[in-house]
Amino acid sequence: MAREGAGLFAAFRVLGRFSGHVPHVLRYHGRHREFYLAAAVGRSVHTYNVSTRRPGNTLPQDITCLAADRMLIFASYDNILHAFARNKEVVHTYEGHKARIHLLQPFGDHVISVDVDNVLIVWNIQSEEQYLQIDFDKATFAVSALVHPSTYLNKILLGSEQGTLQLWNIRSNKLLYSFPGWGLAVTTLEQAPALDVVAVGLVSGHIIVHNIKFDETLMKFQQDWGPITAISFRTADGHPVMAAGSPVGHIALWDLEEKKLMCQMQDAHSTAIAGMTFVPGEPLLITNGADNALRVWIFDGPGGSGRVLRSRMGHSAPPTKIRYHGQNGEQILSAGQDGTLQSFSTVHEKFNKSLGRGSINKKKSKKKGLKLDTMALPPITAFASEVAHQSDWDGIVACHQGYITCTTWNYQKTSMGAHKLRPEEFSKYKPIDIYATAVDITSCGNFAVIGMSTGQVDVYNMQSGIHRGRYGKEKAHEGAIRGVAVDGLNQLVITAGSEGLIKFWKFKTKDLVYSTELYSSPSGILLHRDSGILGIAFDDFTISVLDIETRKIIRTFSGHHGRINDMTFSPDGRWLITSSMDCSIKTWDLPSGCLIDCFLVDSAAVSLTMSPTGDFLASAHVDDLGIYLWSNRSLYSLVSLRPLPADYEPSLVALPSTCPMQDVDVSGDEEPCDEMIEYVSPEQLGEQLVTLSLLPESRWKNLLNLDIIKKKNKPREPPKVPKSAPFFIPTVPGLIPRYIPPEEESDAQSKVVNLGMLAQKSDFYIHLEEALSTNEYKAPLDLLKSLGPSNIEVELRGLAPEGGGSVEAMLSFLRMIGMMLNKKYNFELAQAYLALFLKLHLKILSSEPKLLEELSKVSMQLEETWIHLRALFNQSLCVLTYMKSALL
């Protein structure tokens, strides 16, 4: 079962997916007076207007067919057809096919679908019921194309793999006419702007412009690029132009007046043209293909050829390496198997950049074109980027698969840089078996460090491209370099060799500082520059963490069952996140040395990168064109970071879709487990610890200076009563406002005076009297803590006999202070209350033997506690002074 947002990372959305093999559809919104483009991307439908994209809802499987009318978008997967409304809601579902649907045609209040078993079903859109079902014999008429001729009421034209065409009346379920065809399979049918005229695309590359009313062929064209994949007619500016797509990505534009080829648009896409549509009334052509590109072409130049007006494109082959660029966490650099280096924005796709494809000679590559380019470099296997000085010179260095030369790239110019970094001894010839394996760039952006398969490690200047030295006499390692890293201050260079050695070099002098032997051959290293922690992945599927200051391995993790593909650190260096060919992504907590999160994905992650801001984890997967974002749930919800048990079985998590996914709030449905309950600190951690109260200083610090404060705050004039005093509900005096409950009026008022009401004993006084016999002083202490400074003084004054109190109450108060000193909590309150008590009742205390005896006990307790505290203070101050003055 797929897990939804239950771990440390929750699926968010995917970047870099724009198109697939399914043809797009164009629909006109009458109320908005705007054309909208719908394109199927995996399991989702993207809806575009001129400048924005709106991701639609997600279906359980990849969409295989797409169609649209003026209100709804129809999408099918396998044998099920869905209808979307408002670009996001599935409002209708049509189930009845037993095989995969491969053709769709909206038809007024109905929609027509054809599956691969040659079953045609006409559905009522609103009721979701079958209006008609027609079964065709695959041997004689296998339906391969479908179109509704304009003004032909209730009629559809079907094309077949056998080459024949049939015109059917859907309402009466009758075959009206059968066209003999041209003996070749029909691949596409398209209505021409003229009535009764239909363009027929054949598997041989022929395009037949046919009049179906008189069964006459008006024109015939031929392309040499294979079967016709898409046809569209231009209706703007009165230019009768027909565009035809091909499986190799070329587009041919045919002039229908002169019946000749007007121009060719070669390499419009790197794969087959899946869909092609002219925007009605405008000189715009929209194309999409399986190369993950969506392009809008404008025809405003001489010669009739089009140029790209705007485009959305990602990788046409799966990404191999992804890394965040910069410190704002808004750009992800991605290198793909298609040889391109691209930048994807996590904010909006309009900020995406394509840095192009690596080439030995860019000028010659432009002349030869994409298909015949022999100067193209192999795909990038590793790269490093730095934003410092990227506006001055190139800030990205990359090494290519099986290629000795490393290339530089300029992020600001969005193109390949000016330098080719290669050792001087190989400048005249290119060895076949020697290639670059690892690269890194310094934090200042001035130098690039490159490791070779021969064990050489070279340094180059990024501004000039000049070779600046080599580590070791001839080689840094005996085996191939598996990884290089430079620390944040350009002091150390760390290299890892396949022979099992990690070496530390002085960056400037190129001297070897330290070498340590590993227990296995490393497959890659990753340095977290801020914390100086080096992650090392081994060929035996284990991971070690090395501290570059002590140069010792401090953590070792095991648990993967496949090759470690990539690693990434969290921005604070607490987590190490790893991906493996066992399709798992694991998060290791470095301080505790434990596994705190693990989940499985459908396809193994080949590359990982964590945002510098810590909000997203990005991943690229095997045979997948997208870059997937996972949100860090610990930033916005309560997530358990306890170690996972040894028998923990990770759950399978579905990859994010193109629309941002809402994190499901399951807090109300699940009972909180032990590790999710928030810790509440006790009032006292230990009986031997002197503990202070949590009261603010204003409650106790100024108790001895209340008389001075009252004199300062004494008003100069008596308060004046306002003419019309507002109505106030009477409240009980105290720090917490409480209303006085209404008194119940008795019918008969007694004339007998209750002398008990004149006693004026407060609650605090009553609690002290009770505590004298029970020896429980919690209640009077809590009551005293809830009072303000003035009320505390009034209560303590009332303990004396002349204030209405008694000696027993004063004795009980001293015992309460002794209890506080004995238990060592509320320590500052005990000092403040005792100081105010002594100030108010010093004369009475000296004349009463009982109070003197109790006071001597309190004095001894106070002196013992203070001597112990003073010794601890002196010890701490001594250590602190030594640490500040000693030369370590």
N, C-alpha and C positions, 0 to 999 in steps of 0.2 A: 504493500500500500504506500502511496505517496504521502509524504509528510508535508503539511502546510504550516510553515512558520513556527514549528515547535522547537527548533534548535537555535544556535547562535546566529545563523544566517538564514534569511528568508528571501525567496525568489522575488525579484523586483521587475526587471524588464530586460529586453535584449537590444543591443545596438548593432547597426551595420546590416540589417536585413531590409531590403527594399523591393525585391522582385523575385519571382521564381519562373518555373516553366509554364505556369498557367497564364493564358492571355488575359490582359487587363480589359476592363469595360469602361465605357464613357457614358455618363448619364447627365441629363439636363434637369436642373431643379427650377421649376417654373416660378415659385415664389421668390427664391433667391436670385433668379435670373443669372445663374452661373452654372458652368459645367463642372462636374465632379468626376474624378478618376478613381476607380476602385481596383486595387491590385491585391492578389492573394500572396501572402507571405507566410509560409508554413501553415500553422493552424489558425491564423488571423487574417482579417481583411483590413487593409489600409485604405483610407479615403482621403484623397488629395483635392485641394482646390489650387488656386494659383500659387499660394505661398505657404500654406500650412498642411499639416498631416494630422489626421485623426485616427488613431488605432481603434479597430472595432473589437467585437467580442471574440472569444477564442473557442474553437471547436475541438472535440476530443482528438481528432487526427488531422493530418495535413490535407489541405483543400486541393481537390483534383480538378474542379471545374467551377467557372464563375460566369454569372450573367446578371443583368440589371434592367429594370424598367424605371419609370419616372418616380416610383415610390419605394420600391424594395430592391435589395441586393440578394441574389440567390447564390448560394455556395453549397457545394456537395463534397462529401468525403465518403469513400467506399460506395455503399448503396443507399445512403441517406442524404436527403436534400433539405437544406434549411433556408429560411428567408429572414434577412435582417431588416429592421426598420431603424431609422435615425442613426444609421451607421454602427449601431452597437447592440441592439436588442434582437434576440432570436424570437420572432413572433409566430413563425409557422414552421412545422416539421412535417416532411412528406416521406412516409415509409411504405415501400411496396416493391421496390426493385430487389432482385436477388443477386445482382452482379454490380460491378463498379460503374457509376455513371460517368460518361465521358462527353456528352453533349447536352447543352441547355439552351432553350430559346423561350424568352417571355413572349406571351401571345395574348395581349389584352387582359382579360380577367383570368387567364389561364397561363400555365407555364408547362412547356414540353421538355421532357427529359428522355435521353436514350442511353441505355447501358451497353456494356461490351458484349452481352448475350443477344444483342439486336432486338431488344424489347423497347418499344416507344410507348410512353405513358403521358397522357394529357391530364394535368392536375387542375382542379379548381383552387385558386389561390386562397380564398377566404375560408372555404369549408374544409380544405385539405383532403378532399375526396377525389378519387379517380374518375375523370370524365370519360376517358377512352384509353384502351390499351391495344396496341397493334404489335404483333409478333412477325418479324421478318425472317426469312430463311437466310442463314449466313452464307450458304453456298452460292446463292443466286443474287442476293442483295444485302450486303453488309454495310449498314449506314455508317458513313464516315464524315458527313458534313450536313449542315442544316441551316436553312434561311427562310425568312418570311418575306416574300416579294411584296413590295409596296403596292397598295391599293388592291391587292388580291385578297378579298374578304374570306376569312376562315380557311386560307390555303397556306400550305408550306411546301417547300421544295427540298427534297432529300437527295444527297449525293452518296455514292457507294464506292466500295473498294473495287468493284468490278467495272466501274466506269460509267454505268448507266445512272440516269437521274429520274426521279418520280415526283409528280405534282399531286398532292393529296388535299382533299377537302376534309378538314378535321371534324366539322359539324356533322356531315353526313357519312363520314367514314368511308369515302369512296376514292379510288385511284382515278384521277382525272386524265392524266397523260403520262406516258413513259418516254423519256428521251433516250435514244440509243447511246449517246455519249461518244467518246473518242478512243475507247479501248484501253484507257489508262485510269488508274485509281484517282478519285477526286479527293483532294486534301482540304480544300477550303471553298466556301461559297460566300459571295459578297454582293449586296444590292448596289447597283450603279445609280448615279443621280438621275439618269433617264428612266422613265417608266418601262416596264417589261424587259429591262436589260439586267443581266446578272453576269458577274465575272466568276469564272470557274478556274480554280487552281488545280493543276494535275501533279502527280508524283514525278513526272518526267521533267518538270520545270516549265511546262507550257501554261500560258494563261489564255483562256478562251473567253472573249466577251460575246455573250450569246443572248439573242432575243428569244425569250421563252414563249412569247405570244405566237410568233410565226415559226418557231424552231429553226432560226437562222443564226449562223455564226457571223458576227459583224467584224470582229478583229481577232487576230491570233498573234501572240508574242511568245518568245522563248527565252528563258534564262539558263545559263550553263552551270549554275551553282547548286543544282539538286532540286528536290521537291519545293513547291510553293508553300510557305508556312503561314503567310498572312497577306491580305489584300486590303487596300483602302483607297478611296477616291477623294480628291481635293475639290472642294466646292467653293473656295474663296476666290475672289477677284476674277471669276470667269475663266480660270485656267483649267482646262480639262486634262488633269494629270492623274495617273493611277500609280500607286506605289505598291511594290511587291517585295515581300521578305523571303529570306533564304535560310537554310540550315547552317551556313557558314558565317552569318552575321552581316552579310551585305544587303543593301537595299537598292532596288532598281526603280527609277522614275520614268514612266512611259508617257509620251505626249500622245493623247488620244486623237487630236485633230490631224497631226501629220503621221500618226501611226508608226512612231519610231521611238527608239530609246533616247530620252532627253539627257539623263546623267546617271551616274552611279555614286552611291554613298557607301564606300567600302569600309569595312571594320566598324560599322555602326555599333555592333556588339561583338564581343569575343565568342559568343555562342549563338545558337539559332535565334532568329527573331520570333519570339513567342506571340506577341501581340503588336498591332500597328493600327493607329486610328488618326485620321485627320480631324481636327476640331472644326465643326461646321461654321462656315463664315469667317474663318481666320486662317492665315497662312502658317499654321502650326501642325506638326506631326508628332504624335506621342508614340514611343516605342518602349517595349520592355523585353527582357530576355532572361534566360536561366543564369546569366553571368552576374546576377544580383544588381542590375542597373536599370534605372528608369530615366529616360531622356525625353526632353521636349526640344524639337528641332524647329527652327524658324527659317522660312524661305523669303529672304529679303535682299538677296544679292544677285548679281548677274549669273547667267548660266543655268539658273533653276536649281542649283544645289543648295542644300540646307546646312545650317551651322547649329551647334548646340546652344540653345538659349538658357536652359537650366537643366540640372540633372540631380539625381540622387543615386549614389552608387556606393557599394561596399566591396568586399573582397569577392572575386569570382572563384577563388579556391580557398580552402580552409586556412585560417590564421595559424601561424606557428609560434609566434612570440608576441606577447602584449606587455606593455609597461606604461604606468602613469607618467605623464610629462608635466613637469612643474610641481609647485607646492599647493596649488589651489584645488587640485582634485577634479578638474573639469575637462581634461583632455587625456585620451588614452592612445598611445602610439601602438600600431599593430602592423606586423609583418606577416604576409601571407605566402602560400605556395604559388600564387600567381606572379610572384616577383615584385609586388608593389609594397610600398610603405605608406600607410594611411593613418590619419588622426581622426578619432571619433570623439565627439563632444557628449558629455553626460548631461548637459543642460538642454541643448536643442540641436537637431541635426543640421540646421543651417550653418552651424559653425564647423562642420566636418571639413576636413582637408584631405586631399590626395597628393602625396609627395611624388607620385609617379613610380615608374619602373626603373630599376637599375640598368644602366647601359654602359658599355665600354666607350662608345662614341655616340653622343646624343644626336649630332647632326646627321650621321649616316643612318641612325635608327629611324629618324623622322622621314627620311627619303624612302627607305625600304618598306615602311609600314609595319603593322603589328604582326601579321602572319609570317612575313619573310624576314623578320628582324633576326639576324645572326649575331648582332652585337649585344643582345640582351643578356644581363647577368643572371646567374641562378638565384633561387629564392634566398631570402635572408634567414639565417639560422639564429643569429644573436645580434643584439644591438644595445647601445647605451646612449642616454641622452642627458643633457644638462642645459638649464635655462640661462645660466650665467654666460654673458657675452654672446648669446645666440643672435642678437641684433647686429653684432659686429662681424662674426664669422660663423662657420658651420658649428652646430651644437650637437650633432648626432653622428655616431660612428657605427658601422655595421659590417659584419662579416657574412660571406655568402657560402652556400653549400658547395663543398669541394673546390673552393676557389681561393687562391692565395692572396688576392688583392682585397683590401678592405676599402669601403667607400664612406665618404662623408656626405651628410645631408643637411640642408638648411631649412629649418622649420619656418622661418619668416618668409622666405621666398617660395616655400612649398615645392622644392625641387631637389634633385641630387646636387651635392656640392662640387667644388672644383678640384678636390684632391683625391688621388688614388694612393692609398697607403700600402706600400709593399717593400720588403727588405731590398737593400741596394744590390745584393748579389744576384737577385732574380729580376732585375730591371730589364735585361735583354732577352730573357727566355722565361717561359712559364712552365714550371714543373707540374706534372700531372698528379703525383702522389703527395704533394705538400700543399696544405691549405690552412687557413686561419680557423681557429676553433673557439676562441673566447676574446671578448673585448670589454674594456671599461674606460670611462672618461672621468677625469678628475672633477672635483666639486667646483673648481674655479673655471672649468671649461677650456683650459689652455692645452691640456695634454691628453692623448689617447694611448692606452696600454693594450697591446695586441699579443695574444698567445697563439702559437703555431702548433701544427701536428708533429713537428720535429722536436718540440721542447724549447724552442726559442721564444723569448718574450722581449718585444721591442717597444720603445716609446717614441711617439711622434708628436710634433707640434700641430695643433688643430688650425692655427691661423695660417701657417706657411706650408704645412704638410711635410716639413723637413724631419728626417730621422734624427732623434736626439739621444740615442744610446740603446744598449742591450744589457739585460741582466745575465750575469754569469760570463765566463770567458767566451764560450761558444754557445752553450745551451744552459738554460736555467734548470731544465729537468731532462732526465734520460728518456722518459716517455712523453706522450702527447700531453699538451696543456689542456686540462679539463676546466679551468676557471682562473680568472684574474680579478683582483679587487684592489682598489686604492682607498686608503682611509680618508677621513674628512679633512685632515690638515696637510695632506701631501707629504707625510712623513714615512709611511710604510706602503709597500706593495706586497700583497699576499698572492702567491701562485700555488696552484694545485696540479700535480702531475699524475698521469695514469699509473706510474710506478708505486704510488702510495705515499708520496711525500707532500707536506705542506711547508713552503719556504717563505720566510719574511725577509724582504730586501729594503734597504734604504732607498727612498725614492730618488734622491738627488745624486748620491754617490754611486748608486748601483751595487753597493756591497751587500753580501749576505749577512743577515743579522742572526737568524735562528732557523733551524730546520727540525721538523718533528715528523716521525714516521707514524702513519695511520695503520689501523688493523685491516683495512681493505682498500681497494682502489676507489677513489672518489669519482663520482659522475658529474658533479657540479658544486659550485660554492656560491654563497650569497652573503654580502656584508651589510649589516645595519650600521651606517656610519655614525649616527648619533650616540649609540650605546657601545660601539666597538665590539659587537657580537657577530661572529661568523658562523653561518649555517653551512654544513657540509652534508651532501647526499652521497651515499655509497652505492656501489654496484650490487651489494647484498641486501638492498632495500631498507637499510637503516639510515638514520639521520643523527648527526652529532652537532653539538653547538660548542664553539671554541671562543674563548675570551682572548682578544688580541693583545690585551695588556699583560695578563699573566701567561699567555700562550699555552694554556691548558684546556683540555676538553672538560667542560663543566656539566654538560647534559648529553645523554644518548637516548634516542627514541627508536623503538622498533614496533612494528605492527602492520606495515604495508606488505602486500603480497605481490607486488609488481614493481617495475622500474619507476623510480621517482622522476616525474616529468618536470616539476618546477616547485619553487618555494617562494614564499613572501613573508615579510615581517609586518606586524602591525606598527603604526607610527610610533608608539611608545616603546616598542621592542619587547613587550610582554608576551606576545603570541607569535608562534611560528606556524604558518599554514602551509600544508604540503598537499600535492596531488600526485596520484600514481596511476599506473596502467590497470590497477585493480578497480578502477572507476570510483575510488573513494577520495574525499577531500577531508583532511583531518586538521584540527587545530590543537596545537600543543601549548600549554602554559609553561613558560620558562621558569618563573620563580618557584613553582611547585613541582615542575618536572613531570607533569601528568597530562594525559589526553583529556580535554574538556569538551570537545565537540567532534562529531564524525557523521558524515552522511554520504550516501551513494547517489550517483547520477547515471543516466542511461549510457552515455559515452564518456570515456575517460577525458579528463581535463589535461590538455597538453601545456597550458600556460596559466599562471595565476599572477595577479598583482593587486595589492591593497592600496586603497586611496590614501594619500598623505594626510587627509583629514579624518580618516578612520570610519567614514560612513558607508563605503561600498567595498565589496570584494568583486573583482572582475575575473572572469574565466573564459578561456577558449577551449573548444572540445574537438575531438577527433571527427573528421568528415562533417564539420558544421561550419557554416559561413558566419555565424553571429558571434558577438561578444556579449556574454551574459553577466548582468549585474545582480549581486546579492546584497541586500541591505543588512547592516550590522544592528541586530535587534537589541543589543546591550545599550545602545544610545538612547532608545526611546521606550523600552519596556524592561520589566524585571526578568532577567535571564539567569538561570543557575549556571555557575561556573565551577561547580564541584567536579572532581575527577570522575570519569566514567568507569564503571566496573569492568573487570577483566573479561566477563562474558557478555559484554554489551554487543548487541546486534544492530548495526546501523540500518536506518530505513531509507528507502528509495525516494528521492525528491525529484519532482518534475522540473525540467528546465523552465526558466521564465519565458513568458510570451512577449509579444511586441508591445502590449499595453501594460502600463504600470499596475502591479498587483497590490491590492490592499492587504495588509497584514491582518489576519483573522484574530480577533480578540477572544480568546478562549478562557479568560480569567473567571468569567461567571459560570462556566460549565464545569470547570475542573476544580477539585479540591486542592488547596495549596499543600504541596509536599513539604517535608521538613526543611529542605534547603532553600525553599522559596519564602519561608516565613521571616519577616524582618526581625532583626535582633533588637531586643529592648534591654538597655543596660540597667542593672539593679542599682538600688540606692547606694549600696556600699559593696565594692568588689571583694574586699577581704577585711576580716576583723582587725588585722594588724596594721591596716593602711589608714592613715589620717585622711578623712574625706571631707570635702567642703560641700556646702549646700549649693543648689542651683538657683538660689534667689539672687536678684540683681543687687548691686552694691548700694543702691538708694534705699534699700529696706533696712540696712544695719550700719552703714559706714558713718552716718551723721547722728547717731543716737546721743553721743556725748555733747553735741553742739546744737541741740534743738533750741535751747534758750537764746543762743545768738541768732539762729535763723529766724526765730519768731520776732525778735526785736527788729531785724532787717525788714521783715515782711509786714510789720505793723502798719496799718493804713494811717495816713495823715488826717483824713477826715472820716467821720462815721459814714457808713453806707446809707445811701438815700433810697427810699422805697419808690419804685416807679409808680406813675399815676395809674396805669392799667397793667397790673402784674399779670404775666401769662400763666396759664394753668399748667401745673406740673404734678405728676403722680408722685406722691411721697415715696422715698426710697430708704432702705436701711443703710446707715453709715458703714463704710468699709471700702476696700479696694475693688471688690466685685460688686457692680450695681445690681441690687435686688429690690423689687417693689415690696412695700408693706402690704400684707394681706388685709382685705377689708374686715373690719370688726362687725361681728353680728350684734345687732341692737336687741337688747332684751326688753320685753314688755314692762317688766316690773324692776325698777332700779332699786337696789338695796341701799339703805341708809346707814348700814353698819360699816365702819371703816376697817379695811383689812390691813392690820399692822405689818403683815408679811411683805406688803408691797414697798414698805419704807426701808427694807433691809439693803437694797441696792447691791446685791451680790452679782458680779458678772459671771459669764460662762467660764472664763479662764479661772476665776477664783474658785468656782464650784469644782472644776476639774482638778485643781490643785488639792483641795480638801479630800476628794475621793482618792487621789493618787497617794495620799499620805498613808492610807490603810491598805490599798491594793499594790502599791509600789509599781504602778504602770503609768509612765509619764509621756506616753506617745500622744494621747489626746490633748493635754495642755500644750505640748510642744507644737503640734500641727496647728492648733488654734492661734498660737503666738506667731507662727510663720505666715499666717494669712493676713495679719494685721499690718498697718502702716506704721511709720516711726512715731507719729503723734499718739496713736492708740496704744502702742507698746508702752510709751512713757506713762500714759494714764493708768494702764493695768498695773505696772510695777509700783506706781505711787499708791495705788489702792491696797497694796499688800500690808502696809504699815498699820499699826493700831490706830494712830491718829487719823488715818485715811479711811477707816472703816474696816480694816483688815485685822490680822492677828499674827502672833508670833509663829503659830503652827503653819500658817500659809507661807510665811517667809522661810521657815525651815523646809517646807515642801519644795519651794522654788530652788533653794540651794541644792537639795537632793536631785532635782531635775538637771541642774547644771553638772553635778557630779556624774550622773548617768550619761550625759552627752560626752563628757571627757573620757569616761571609762570605755564607752563603745567607739569613740574616736570618729564620730560622724557629726555633721553640721558644726565643724570645728570653729569657723569664724563667727557663727551665730552665738555659740557659747561664750566666746570672748566678749562680743559686743553686749550681750544681755547682762553678763556678770559685771562689766564695767559700769553700765548704767545703774544696775542694782546697788553697787557699792557707792556710787556718787549720790544716790537719793537717800540711802538709809545707813550711812556710816555711823551716826550717833547711836542709833538703836542697836546696831550690830555689836558695838563695843560694850553695851550695857547688859546684853543678854548672854548668859553662859552657854545655853544650848546652841545659839547661833554662832558663837565663837568657836565652839567645838566642831560644828559642821563646816565652818569656814576654813578651819585649819586643814581638814581632810581635802577640801576642794583645792586648797593652795598646794598641797603635796602632789595631787594628781596633775595639776597644771604645770608644776615645775618639772616633773618626770617627763611629761609629754614634750615640753619645749626643749629639754636637754637632748632628747632623742632626735627631734627635728633639726636642731642646730647642728648636731654632728653630721647628719645627712647633707645639710646645706653646705657645710664647710668642705665636705668630701667632694661634692659636685663642683663647687667653685674652684677647688684645687686642681681637679682634672681639667676643667675648662681653661684655666689660666695656663696650664702646662701645654695644652693643645694649641693655644694661641701663640705662645712664645717659643716653643721648641722647634728646632729645624728638623723636619722629618724628610 
